[in-house]
Amino acid sequence: MKRIGKIALFGFILWIIPFFFSFFFFDKSGVLLIEENFFKSIMVFIGNLTGSFLLYFYLKKYAGNFLKEAIIIGFSWFLINVLLDVLILIPMADMTFLSYLKDIGIRYLVLPTFSIFLGALLNLKKA
């Protein structure tokens, strides 16, 4: 699979897995079945776990500049996740963009942060 396609596919997978799991915590009328902060913690954990696995699978056969590639991956996945939320989650949850950023969007900054530090570490180990 081509590099850009793989980054995009993994970014979509990173978004869809927590989105899918979130449905288990709502009843049919859309009411959250558990405490909201606990739900958010679970979603962050699922997202981080998914992102870690995807980053591992992407970088394990990579042989170039890990830091450069990790910067591209992190910011690409950040943009993909925010874009999908804007298109699907915000209308579904009937929230404003500002409330989305404060409640959910800022958490996606973990994607470039984690990938950049991992890329820098892998470059050090390679040298």
Salt bridges, closest charged atoms under 4 A:
GLU36 OE2 - LYS40 NZ 3.15
GLU69 OE2 - ARG3 NE 2.80
ASP103 OD1 - LYS40 NZ 2.46
